[in-house]
Amino acid sequence: MAFPTRSQPLSNGSFARELLHKHVAKLVELQAPVSEGKGTEPLHQMRVTMRRLRTTLLQFEPALQLPPAINDQRLAKWVRHLGMARDLDVLRERLEDGFLPQLPQAEVKALRPVIKQLRRERQLAYGHVVEVLQSRSYLEGLAQLQGWLKQPEFSRLGEQPIREWLLEWQGPSLASLFLHPGWQVSSAAGEVEVLHELRRQIKQARYRLENLSELAGGHTVPWIGRFKQGQELLGEFNDLQVLQRAISDQVPGRLEQALPQLEWLLVQHQRHCWEQWRELVIEVLPTRQRRRLWQALSSRSLTCSPWNWVKVGLRRAAARFG
């Protein structure tokens, strides 16, 4: 990639291509560790990388002319299969590493069938992951994307300078995010799906902001941190609810009678997560805070100098060959 100059600024398409190259390289690197079942961390990294790849393709789709095999429906399927196995890893680790050491021996013994079932379900889900990674659909899609990265094709928008479109690449997702009804929920009771969808949108907004962070300077860093915190709090709250339901389905009687210490811990952790989430909402939602984020994006889109694009190119080159 040629370094941008005053006569050749960094284009929308070139910028997106570099992001996609990074994600694809990471997927290729993780292919063997995940397929060989080398621990839970490679699977976690692959799931995150696949989500980032999907978000980047959706974000910059108007700037790119991609092969037909690269479409959101296919990527969603890949993410879904990776997610099932990873979610089971999270539940099992939270139960075994987080709660079991705090329980009396009688409750630990009563939970052994639950842990066994979680492990069995995870093994089945992992089998589906391996099938996907070895499938013709996945391999052909990955090969087509690698081929496109070598000879990328851009739309007319993709040829235009990204510094003139910085706000548009993020703006629509932020507008819809802050209008989501999940921010207004004061009690989690009966709002599981609403909060789950809000968490998904927060995650996408965070990934989109991170994609643009090199161009926006440090102005968006606090918001990336807030979105990450919100995503994690809602994710932990959901995991605790899912774990509570999974255990309740496998123990006789009411959970608070069969496993009183565990039930108390689950309730306390959920309450703590919810309180932290509501504190974050109070911090994030006021008009003055939202305006600061818009100003950070809009001002950087107009004031970044050509030298900044040169520095971006130099940093990427150094990372690639360093």
N, C-alpha and C positions, 0 to 999 in steps of 0.2 A: 504494500500500500504506500503510495507516494505521500510525503508529508504535505499538509495543506499550506498554502501560501496566500498572499493577498489576492492573487488572480485565480487560485484554486482552493477555496475554503473546504473544510470537511463537509461532505454531503450527508444527507439523511441516510442514504443507502449504504455508504461506506461505513458510517458509524454503526449501523445495525449489523452489518456483515461482521465487524470485529466482535461484537457481543455474541453473535451466533457461533462464530469460530471458537470462542472460549468455551461455550457450553457444550458444543459437540466434542471438542477435544477432551473435556472432562468425562463425558459419557463413554467415550472409547476407552479412556483410562480405567473406568470403573467396571467395564464389561466383564473382565475375567474375575476380579474379586467377588462380584455379586453372583455370577454364575456358579462359582465354586463354593459359595456359602461361607466366605471368610469373615464371619462376625456380622454384627448388626450395623456397624457404622458405614461400610460401603453402600449398603442398601439405602440408608438414610441420605447419604450424599447424592446417590443417583436419583432418588425421588425429588430432592430439592433442585438438582440440576435440571431434571426433566420439567419441573414446574417453571423454572426460570426460562428455559428454552421456549416453552409454550407461551408464557407471558410476553417474551420478547417478540416472538412471531406475531402475536396478536397486536402488540403495541405498534410495531413498524410495518404491519401488513400493507398499508397503502403505498409504502415506498419500495416494496419488493415484488419481483415477479418470480414466484417459486414454482418448482415442479409440482404436478398434480398430486403426487404421493405425499407431499408435505401439507397436511390439512389439520385443522383443529380437532376434527372428530377422531382421527387416528392418534394424535397426541394425547387427547383426553383418555382414550382407552389405555395407552401405555401408563399414564399417570395413575389411573384407577387401579390397575393391577399392582403397581409398586406400592400404592397407598395402603391396600388391604394388608399386605404383609408387614409394612412398617407400623401401622396402627396397632397390630397385635403385639409387635415388639414393645411398643410404648406401654401398652396395658400390662403386659407381663412384667416388664422392668419396674414399672411403678408399684405393682403389687409385691413383687419379690424383694426388690431393693429398698423400696420406700416404706411400705406398711408392715411387712412381715416382722422385721426386727423390733417393732413396737408392740407386737401382739403377744398375749399369753400363749403358752404351748398348746392349750386346748383349741384355740382358734386357728393356730398354724396348722394343726393336724386336720381340722375341719376344712381348711382351704386347699388341701392337697389335690382333691379331685378337680377343683376349679383351675388350678395351675396346670394340671395334666391336660385338661381340655383346651386351655389357651395355647399350650405348646403344640397340641395336635392340630388345631386350627391354623396356627402359624405355619406349620410344616406344609399343610395343604396349600396355603396362600403362597408360600415360597415356591412350591412346584409350579404354580401358575406364572410366577415371575420368570422362572427359567424358561418356561414354554414361550413366553412373549419375547424374551431376549434372543431366543434361537429361532423364532418364527420368520418366515419369508417376508411377512409384512413389515416387521421391525427392521430386518437387515436391509431390505430394499429401500425403505424410507430413509434409513441412516445413510446408505450409499448415495442416494439421490441428493440428500442434503450436503454431503461431503463434496459431491461433484459440483453442486451449485456454488459452494464456497470457493472453489477453484476458479470458476467462471461465473461470477454473480451477474444477475440481470436486475436492473432497477427500473421503476416507473419514472415518469417525468418528475414527480414529486421527490423520488429517491435521488435524483441528480441535483436537487437544490440544496443550498447550505443549511445545515441543521441549526445554526445559530438563529436563523430566521423563523424556526418552527418549534423552538423548545417548549413554549407554553402549550401548543397544540398536542404535542406528543404525550403530555401528562394531564392537561386540563380536563378533558371529558371524564376520565375515570375518577378524578377528585370530586368533580361536581356531583356525580351519581353516588359516590361514597358518602359524602356528608349528608345527602338527602335520605340515606337508608334509614328505615324505621327502627333498626336495632339500636341506634344511639339513644333513642327515646325510651327504651324499655327500662322501667324502674325495678321490676321484679322478674327473675328468670323463669318463674313458674309458667309453663305452657308456651314458652318462647324459644324452644330448642332450635327449631329450623330457622327462625329469624336470626338468631345469634350466630348460627353456623354459617349462614349466607353472608352476614356482616363480616365474620372472620375471613371468609374467602376473599371478599372485596378489599379488606384491609391488607391482606397479604399481597394481592395483585398491585395495589397502589404502592406498597413498599417496594416491590420488585421493580416497578416502573420508575420510581424515584431513584432507586439505586442504579438503574441503567443510565440515568441522566446525571448522576452525581459528579462525574468528571467535569461536565459542562456547567453545572450549577454552582461549582465551588463548594464552600462549606455551608451555604445558606440552607440547604435541605437536610443537613445531617441531623439536627434535632428532631425533625419530623420523621425521618427514617427510624430513629430510635423510639419515638412514640408509637409509630405503627408496629414496630417489632414487639414492643411491650404489650400492646393491645392484642396482637395476634397470639402471643404466647399465653396471655391471661385467659382469653376466650378458649384457646386450645386446651389448656390445662383444666379449665372448668368443664369443658365437654368431655374430656378423657375421664375425669372423675365420675361424671354422671354415667357414662357408658360402662365403666368398671363396676359401678354400684349395681347397675341393671344386670350385668353379666353374672355377678356373684349372686344376686337375689334369685336369678332364674335357676341356680344350681344348688341352693341350700334349702333344706326343709323349713317351713314356717317363715316368720317375718325376720328380716335381716337384723333388726335391733335386738331380737331375742336369741337368734342363733349365733350372731357374731357382734356382741354389743360394743366391744372396744374398736373393732374395725369400722362399724357403722358410725360411731362417734368421730373417729378420725376423718372419715370421708366427708361427713357433714361439716366439720370444722375447716377442712381444706377448701371445700367448695365455698363456704362463707367468706374465707379470707380472700380467695380469688375474686369473688364478686365485689367485695368491698374495694379491692385495688382497682378493679375494672371501672367501677363507678367514679372513683377518684380521678382516673385518667380521662373519663368522659368530661368531667367538670373542667379539667385542664385544657382539653383539646377543642371542645365544641364552641366556645364563645366566638363571636364575630371577629374580634380583634386578632385572635389566634389564626383563624382561617384566612384572614386577609394577609397576614404575614407570609403564609405559605404561597399564596398567589403572587404577592409582590416579589418573593424570592425567585420564583420561576420567570415572571414577566420581565423583571429588571435584568436578569442575567441573559435573557434571550436577546436583549437590545444592546447591552453594553460590553459583551465579551469582545476582546480585541483579537485580531488575527494571530498574535503571538501566542495566545492561549491554545489555539488549535495546533500550533507547532509543538508546544510543550506536551499536549495530549499524545501526538504522534510519537514523540521521542520517548515518552514513558512506556507506551505500548511496545515500541521496538526494543527498549531495554528489557522489558519483561519477557518478550518472546525469545530473545537471544541470550539473555543473562543467565 
